[in-house]
Amino acid sequence: MATTMIETQIAPGPAAATIPAPWVVRNAWDETAGIRSLDIAPADGSKPQFGPGQFNMLYVPGVGEIPISVSAIAEDGKGLVHTVRAVGAVSSAICELTEGDWLGVRGPLGRGWPVDAAADVDVIVVAGGLGLAPVRPAIQHVIADRDRGGRNVVFYGARTPSDILFREDLFQWAVSGNADVRTTVDRDEPGWNGNVGVVTSVLGRAEFDAGSALAFVCGPEVMMRFTVFDLLSRGLTADRIYISLERNMHCGIGLCGHCQLGPKFICTDGPVFAYSEIAELLNVRQL
């Protein structure tokens, strides 16, 4: 996947937010067992736009609609890649789509990663499992910016070596000379010579300026919680640590209330939040 600079924040018009537009599947491929990526493009030939960390509502007629983060911009700039785990009726239907199939798309929606604020500071990215997909465009953005003065540090954790996503990207980022990339797995497999342990176990090896660095964290909530605690102990402040949430998003535009977290709606106020915004809210048990 080519590394491409990306628009940082896009707000949809009223129609794009509420009415699914027809998009076509240009290509689809398996990433790992049960996880599939689809390169989709607007049927009218328009150039898709989005900001790193934003999501689209993907609609399969007769089945339903779910929010899926954009995981990359296609190499030719004419399509967007969405990476989906088949876990329910809609996600399974999306994963069954092949080249030439159609689906409906609403978006881009939500608030993404603050990549504009990363111009001259160190950026620490910590991702776990499928959480690498929503933060992948932000990594591509900062690595592609050779004029940045800060360091780029990427830590990624997967359950097993077989579950590692975007292997080629991880390799390319590592050899780019513009990022320190470290991958770890929870459980070893034959032939694996890398790190073994949860992603926070290798976080202590990162070198960064805690006074000015930004951290982008995405993955299971328990993983994000411990990562945030570790970063806070390293000197980062809560307003410079950003996490992406995916709690119960349903409509994508703040009308249904399914994703409400205190006074905030994950779909419109997020899904990316500064930890300082929601630290107290995350301690409230979901019903």
MARMAR-73520 format. One line per 10 residues: number of its first residue (from 1); for each residue x, y, z of N, C-alpha, C. Coordinates in pm, whole numbers, plus 50000, padded with zeros to 5 digits. Each point is the difference from the previous one (the first is absolute). Layout:
N
NUM> X:Y:Z:X:Y:Z:X:Y:Z  ...
REM end
This chain:
287
1> 50084:49881:50000:49916:50119:50000:50087:50124:50000  49983:50087:49904:50080:50121:49991:49968:50094:50115  50103:50066:50053:49980:50098:50105:49958:50132:49938  49889:50056:50047:49941:50116:49937:49960:50102:50104  50028:50128:49973:49948:50106:50085:49849:50007:49984  49929:50026:50108:49856:49988:50001:49938:50127:50057  49880:50033:49949:49924:50109:50059:49983:49973:50150  50005:50107:50083:50000:49978:50143:49862:50000:50064  49902:50068:49943:49868:49999:50059:49898:50040:49895  49902:49916:49978:49898:50024:49899:49864:49992:50066
11> 49916:50101:49974:49864:49998:50050:49906:49972:49884  49909:49901:50013:49911:49969:49889:49888:50102:49988  49945:50012:49879:49880:50079:49982:49881:49924:50056  49883:50064:50011:49882:49935:50058:49963:49869:49932  50006:49997:49867:49962:49878:49929:50098:49887:50028  50130:50030:50000:50102:49898:50023:49989:49941:50140  49948:50080:50095:49990:49953:50138:49877:49912:50022  49895:50016:49919:49874:49933:50028:49953:49903:49893  50047:50016:49877:49952:49916:49890:50117:49919:49944  49994:49866:50003:50110:49919:49945:50018:50026:49850
21> 50122:50027:49962:50034:50016:49858:50051:49867:49947  49973:49970:49874:50048:49873:49944:50151:50001:49976  50066:49902:50055:50142:49978:49977:50018:49859:49945  50109:49978:49932:50027:49870:49940:50130:49942:50056  50001:49869:50020:50121:49931:50046:50095:49982:49882  50118:50058:50011:50099:49986:49893:50092:49881:50023  50020:49967:50127:50088:49887:50032:49971:49960:50144  50026:49875:50033:49981:49952:50137:50099:49888:50024  50054:49994:50121:50100:49899:50030:50000:49969:50150  50042:49879:50035:50010:49959:50139:50129:50055:50061
31> 49989:50057:50118:50118:50044:50075:50049:49888:50091  49908:49949:50082:50026:49884:50086:49870:49919:50004  50000:49893:50075:49878:49920:50011:49888:50085:50061  49892:50017:49926:49886:50074:50050:50006:50150:49983  50109:50053:49944:50013:50144:49979:50029:50025:49853  49922:50087:49939:50007:50024:49856:50004:50149:49972  50075:50040:49901:50007:50140:49956:49932:50014:49866  49930:50113:49982:49932:50030:49875:50039:50138:49953  50040:50009:49875:50026:50127:49933:49870:50037:49929  49934:50107:50050:49872:50041:49942:50010:50144:49951
41> 49920:50034:49900:50007:50133:49939:49859:50048:49965  49978:50132:50000:49869:50054:49963:49963:49960:49858  49874:49961:49981:49954:49957:49868:50001:50114:49899  49991:50125:50049:49996:50113:49907:50139:50047:49958  50104:49932:50047:50136:50034:49959:50062:50115:50075  49930:50057:50099:50056:50111:50077:50113:49951:50089  50087:50093:50038:50115:49965:50084:49957:49996:50146  50017:49886:50066:49958:49991:50141:50093:50079:50090  49945:50055:50106:50079:50076:50095:49972:49949:50141  50096:50017:50087:49982:49966:50141:50119:50053:50077
51> 49987:50004:50132:50111:50034:50087:50043:49876:50077  50128:49981:50025:50047:49883:50074:49925:49984:50132  49941:49885:50021:49924:49974:50121:49850:50010:49982  49955:50059:49888:49856:50006:49974:49949:49864:49953  49867:49986:49995:49940:49874:49959:49887:50025:49901  49960:49894:49933:49883:50001:49914:49898:49900:50051  49873:50028:49974:49895:49902:50024:49984:49918:49873  50026:49871:50008:49991:49910:49886:49868:49923:50007  49925:50004:49890:49865:49945:49997:49989:49891:49895  49957:49882:50044:49972:49890:49908:49849:49987:49989
61> 49942:50030:49884:49854:49995:49986:49942:49866:50045  49893:50010:50079:49933:49881:50047:50064:49937:50122  50116:50052:50042:50070:49942:50116:50014:50104:50111  50056:50116:49970:50016:50103:50101:50122:50087:49975  50035:50079:50101:50102:50103:49988:50084:50003:50127  50131:50017:49985:50090:50008:50114:50109:50104:49973  50059:50057:50108:50111:50094:49982:50131:49926:49986  50079:50039:49900:50132:49940:49978:50100:50112:49973  50109:50002:50071:50103:50101:49979:50070:49979:49867  50043:50109:49941:50082:49992:49879:50140:49956:50041
71> 50050:49894:49937:50132:49950:50037:50111:50044:49906  49964:50057:49885:50102:50051:49907:49930:50067:49883  50075:50083:49930:49957:50051:49871:50063:49912:49893  49923:49965:49897:50054:49914:49894:50118:50066:49932  50087:49919:49944:50124:50051:49941:49973:50101:49889  49890:49983:49924:49971:50094:49893:49919:50120:50047  49967:50007:50129:49926:50112:50056:49852:50001:49967  49951:49898:49931:49861:49999:49955:49908:49917:50089  50057:49931:50096:49919:49916:50088:50049:50007:50144  49919:49950:50090:50035:49990:50141:49998:49854:50041
81> 50092:49964:50087:50007:49862:50050:49936:49994:50138  49914:49903:50019:49939:49973:50130:50036:49857:50039  50042:49981:50123:50041:49868:50047:49900:49952:50104  49941:49883:49976:49883:49955:50074:50022:49861:50058  49961:49982:50127:49998:49867:50060:49858:49943:49991  49987:49879:49952:49869:49937:49987:49955:49946:50135  49913:50078:50069:49955:49959:50133:49848:50002:50013  49928:50056:49905:49855:50008:50006:49942:49993:49861  49868:50020:49991:49933:49986:49872:50050:50100:49897  50011:50128:50039:50040:50103:49904:50148:49987:49965
91> 50084:49986:50101:50144:49990:49972:50030:49874:49918  49929:49892:50025:50021:49878:49921:49956:50021:49856  49888:50074:49982:49953:50028:49865:50099:50088:49925  50060:50096:50070:50100:50087:49937:50121:49916:49959  50041:49909:50086:50118:49918:49969:49975:49903:49885  49874:49976:49968:49969:49912:49887:49996:50074:49867  50007:50134:50004:49998:50077:49875:50127:49977:49921  49987:50001:49869:50114:49981:49911:50001:50110:49894  50103:49999:49919:50016:50102:49896:49873:50013:49914  49953:50125:49986:49882:50027:49921:49872:50010:50078
101> 50002:49955:50127:49880:50011:50084:49980:50145:50045  49876:50029:50041:49964:50135:50042:49965:50002:50148  50018:50116:50061:49955:50024:50137:49973:50150:50015  49930:50035:50107:49972:50140:50028:50098:50056:50101  50035:50128:49984:50098:50064:50088:49947:50136:50045  50006:50026:50131:49974:50132:50055:50128:50048:50068  50040:50124:49973:50119:50052:50066:50083:50087:49907  50119:50038:50046:50067:49957:50123:49937:50066:50122  50009:49931:50114:49936:50044:50122:50100:50000:50116  49968:50081:50101:50077:49999:50123:50123:50089:49998
111> 50064:50005:50113:50122:50078:50021:50120:49905:50003  50102:50032:49923:50115:49912:49988:50120:50040:50084  50114:49944:49964:50125:50025:50072:50051:50141:49970  50056:50069:50097:50047:50138:49981:50137:50005:49933  50008:49952:49876:50129:49992:49933:50059:50139:49971  49915:50101:49990:50053:50135:49977:50085:50048:50116  49970:49951:50121:50075:50040:50118:50132:49927:50013  50027:49906:49908:50119:49916:50009:50115:50052:49916  49993:50125:49955:50096:50051:49903:50145:49989:50048  50028:50038:50123:50139:50005:50045:50019:49935:50137
121> 49919:49900:50031:50013:49932:50129:50013:49851:49977  50047:49929:50103:50006:49855:49993:49859:49943:50001  49978:49895:49920:49871:49933:49995:50018:49854:50040  49926:49958:50102:50002:49861:50046:49867:49937:49964  50003:49894:49922:49879:49927:49963:50004:49863:50066  49893:49967:50072:49990:49868:50063:49869:49939:49956  50006:49885:49934:49880:49936:49946:49999:49853:50038  49881:49949:50021:49984:49858:50031:49897:49936:49911  50032:49885:49942:49906:49926:49917:49949:50079:49882  49868:49996:49980:49938:50073:49891:50007:50151:50021
131> 50041:50043:50119:50018:50143:50028:50106:50065:49914  50082:49921:49930:50097:50058:49909:49931:50064:49880  49882:49950:49963:49931:50051:49881:49960:50146:50011  49932:50044:50108:49959:50140:50008:50116:50099:50011  50114:49955:50055:50113:50090:50018:50100:49992:49885  49982:49903:49912:50091:49981:49888:50013:50124:49911  49889:50069:49963:50016:50121:49918:50078:50110:50070  49989:50009:50132:50077:50101:50073:50148:49967:49995  50034:49871:50011:50140:49960:49989:50053:50033:49862  49922:49968:49897:50041:50030:49863:50022:50150:49982
141> 49914:50080:50060:50009:50145:49987:50129:50054:50061  50030:49961:50123:50117:50057:50066:50130:49946:49941  50000:49873:49957:50121:49944:49941:50027:50061:49864  49893:50031:49926:50018:50060:49868:50053:50141:50007  49983:50066:50114:50043:50140:50015:50147:50003:50043  50088:50002:49902:50143:49997:50027:50051:50131:50062  49918:50104:49995:50041:50129:50057:49970:50010:50148  49932:49900:50055:49970:50003:50143:50130:49996:50080  50000:50075:50111:50119:50002:50083:50000:49893:50107  49884:49939:50029:49991:49904:50108:50028:49857:49959
151> 50017:49915:50100:50020:49857:49978:49865:49929:49992  49997:49889:49927:49880:49916:49989:50029:49865:50063  49918:49961:50095:50016:49872:50069:49869:49923:49987  50006:49878:49947:49881:49918:49979:50017:49867:50074  49906:49972:50092:49997:49873:50070:49870:49929:49964  50011:49874:49960:49881:49925:49961:50002:49863:50065  49886:49964:50060:49988:49870:50063:49888:49918:49938  50026:49871:49977:49900:49907:49948:49995:49877:50090  49893:49921:49987:49989:49882:50085:50108:49897:49968  50018:49972:49870:50100:49904:49954:50065:50055:49873
161> 50112:49945:49958:50059:50044:49873:49903:49989:49882  49912:49900:50002:49905:49983:49890:49896:50112:49997  49983:50072:50111:49900:50105:50008:50055:50139:49968  50127:50009:49964:50059:50131:49972:49941:50057:49872  49950:50123:50009:49941:50069:49886:50105:50085:49925  49976:50021:49874:50077:50095:49919:50150:49979:50013  50043:49876:49982:50141:49966:50016:50091:50083:49908  49955:50017:49875:50083:50075:49907:50016:50144:50045  49892:50060:50050:50009:50137:50048:50095:50010:50120  49987:49908:50094:50087:50002:50117:50147:49992:49957
171> 50027:49915:49900:50137:49987:49950:50045:50129:49933  49915:50056:49914:50037:50122:49929:50020:50117:50095  49915:50011:50101:50020:50108:50098:50132:49982:50073  50034:49875:50031:50123:49974:50075:50125:50034:49919  49996:49972:49868:50119:50023:49917:50000:50141:49939  49898:50077:50026:49990:50133:49941:50105:50096:50054  50054:49967:50118:50094:50092:50063:49931:50114:50071  49867:50000:49999:49925:50109:50060:49912:49952:50115  50022:49877:50047:49918:49948:50109:50072:49886:50070  49978:49991:50132:50045:49887:50080:49877:49911:50019
181> 50000:49881:49938:49884:49911:50001:50034:49874:50077  49913:49966:50096:50021:49879:50079:49870:49923:50008  50007:49870:49972:49881:49914:50001:50018:49892:50107  49892:49969:50069:50004:49896:50101:49875:49915:49991  50005:49878:50051:49884:49910:49999:49977:49947:50141  49875:49968:50031:49967:49944:50131:50049:49857:50013  49987:49924:49891:50038:49859:50001:50091:49969:49882  50103:49924:50026:50100:49966:49898:49946:49891:49907  50062:49990:49884:49977:49892:49904:50134:49957:49944  50010:49877:49949:50127:49955:49941:50048:50096:49891
191> 50127:50036:50007:50058:50088:49901:49998:50147:50037  49931:50035:50108:49994:50140:50042:50121:50033:50085  50076:50101:49961:50121:50039:50073:49988:50140:50060  49878:50055:49996:49981:50136:50052:49961:50003:50145  49949:50116:50042:49960:50021:50139:49877:49915:50033  49995:49953:50125:49883:49930:50052:49958:50071:50128  49874:50039:50006:49947:50073:50115:49900:50104:49953  49920:50050:50092:49903:50102:49964:50072:50125:49953  49929:50083:49924:50065:50114:49936:50060:50097:50101  49940:50010:50119:50056:50091:50100:50135:49951:50053
201> 50031:49872:49980:50128:49948:50049:50118:50053:49921  49977:50048:49876:50110:50055:49921:49994:50151:49992  49897:50059:50059:49983:50145:49992:50112:50074:50072  50057:49938:50102:50106:50065:50076:50126:50024:49920  50012:49938:49882:50119:50018:49917:49991:50125:49912  49886:50065:50000:49982:50117:49913:50079:50119:50052  50059:50073:49907:50068:50124:50034:49921:50116:49941  49960:50093:50086:49923:50114:49953:50009:50112:50103  49965:50119:49954:49998:50118:50086:49863:50008:50065  49991:49956:50124:49871:49993:50068:49934:50136:50016
211> 50077:50105:49997:49943:50132:50019:49920:50051:49882  50027:49946:49881:49931:50051:49881:49941:49891:49912  50029:49874:50028:49957:49891:49912:49848:49985:49999  49951:49942:49889:49860:49961:49988:49994:49848:49992  49897:49941:50061:49981:49856:49995:49864:49968:49940  49998:49907:49903:49877:49952:49939:49986:49852:50039  49891:49966:50068:49983:49865:50054:49868:49942:49951  50004:49877:49948:49879:49937:49948:50008:49849:50016  49893:49942:50055:49996:49856:50020:49892:49967:50101  50002:49879:50054:49904:49965:50105:50010:50097:50117
221> 49886:50029:50064:49999:50102:50104:50095:49969:50114  50010:49872:50039:50090:49967:50110:50144:50029:49961  50036:49972:49874:50134:50029:49953:50025:50151:49999  49901:50076:49954:50016:50146:49996:50013:50056:50141  49924:49946:50093:50005:50050:50138:50141:49985:50058  50059:49881:49986:50133:49978:50056:50106:50079:49924  49981:50016:49869:50094:50080:49922:49998:50145:50047  49880:50054:50020:49988:50138:50048:50068:50016:50135  49977:49906:50092:50064:50008:50131:50152:50001:49987  50051:49917:49909:50144:49995:49979:50052:50131:49945
231> 49930:50057:49902:50043:50127:49941:49993:50113:50101  49899:50000:50083:49991:50102:50105:50117:49989:50096  50038:49876:50031:50114:49981:50091:50131:50041:49937  50004:50003:49865:50121:50043:49928:50006:50152:49984  49896:50070:50045:50005:50146:49998:49909:50067:49900  49931:49924:49914:49905:50063:49910:49879:50048:50079  49942:50111:49957:49882:50051:50065:49876:49945:49931  49889:49995:50073:49878:49937:49949:49945:50070:49876  50030:50128:49985:49949:50072:49884:50083:49975:49874  50110:49925:50012:50084:49969:49885:49996:49851:49966
241> 49911:49928:50066:49978:49858:49972:49861:49987:49937  49993:49942:49880:49874:49987:49929:49966:49853:49982  49872:49966:50023:49955:49862:49983:49877:49999:49911  49977:49888:49933:49885:49984:49912:49904:49899:50060  49874:50041:50017:49897:49914:50059:49903:49953:49892  49938:49884:50025:49902:49947:49904:49879:49944:50073  49958:50064:50108:49892:49946:50081:49863:50017:49934  49941:49892:49956:49858:49994:49964:49956:50103:49896  50087:50041:49909:49956:50095:49898:49897:49934:49910  49894:50074:49970:49889:49942:49924:49958:50087:49883
251> 49972:50129:50025:49954:50087:49890:50112:50083:49940  50104:50029:50076:50115:50075:49948:49985:50150:50004  49881:50051:50035:49979:50146:49995:49938:50055:50129  50007:49926:50109:49960:50052:50129:49851:50007:50024  49919:49923:49928:49855:50006:50016:49944:49886:50085  50057:49881:49989:49938:49885:50064:50035:49987:50148  50115:50055:50041:50040:49996:50140:50067:49872:50045  50017:49903:49910:50060:49873:50041:50142:50015:50052  50075:50095:49944:50141:50013:50037:50025:50111:50100  49895:50048:50067:50019:50110:50095:50085:49955:50117
261> 50098:50084:50033:50089:49977:50113:49998:50127:50084  49918:50001:50105:49979:50123:50075:49937:50104:49908  50059:50119:49994:49946:50104:49912:50049:49990:49856  50082:49902:49970:50063:49991:49868:49941:49886:49919  50007:50017:49867:49963:49895:49906:50127:49957:49928  50028:49869:50006:50123:49949:49940:50004:50032:49851  49885:49993:49931:49999:50014:49854:50024:50142:49953  49959:50100:50078:50015:50139:49956:50108:50075:50076  50011:49977:50131:50106:50065:50078:50132:49926:49985  49996:49876:49960:50117:49917:49976:49995:49949:49857
271> 50050:49879:49972:50040:49901:50100:50134:50026:50068  50076:50099:49951:50129:50030:50062:49980:50108:50106  50049:49974:50120:49991:50094:50110:50137:50017:50065  50026:50121:50049:50111:50016:50093:49961:49930:50130  50094:49931:50062:49968:49926:50121:49946:50093:50108  50046:50125:50002:49953:50095:50100:49851:50027:49987  49943:49981:49881:49857:50024:49978:49912:49893:50062  50050:49879:50006:49911:49888:50032:50052:49909:50110  50106:50039:50068:50059:49912:50102:49896:49960:50105  49924:50096:50050:49901:49969:50104:49885:49919:49942
281> 49961:50029:49875:49887:49930:49940:50031:49853:49977  50125:49964:49973:50035:49862:49974:49988:49912:50124  49994:50064:50116:49984:49924:50123:49855:49966:50032  49908:50049:49916:49858:49972:50020:49966:49869:49932  49939:49908:50072:49966:49868:49946:49891:50012:49896  50017:49931:49887:49897:49997:49896:49887:49908:50041  49876:50040:49970:49883:49918:50029:49960:49919:49879
REM end
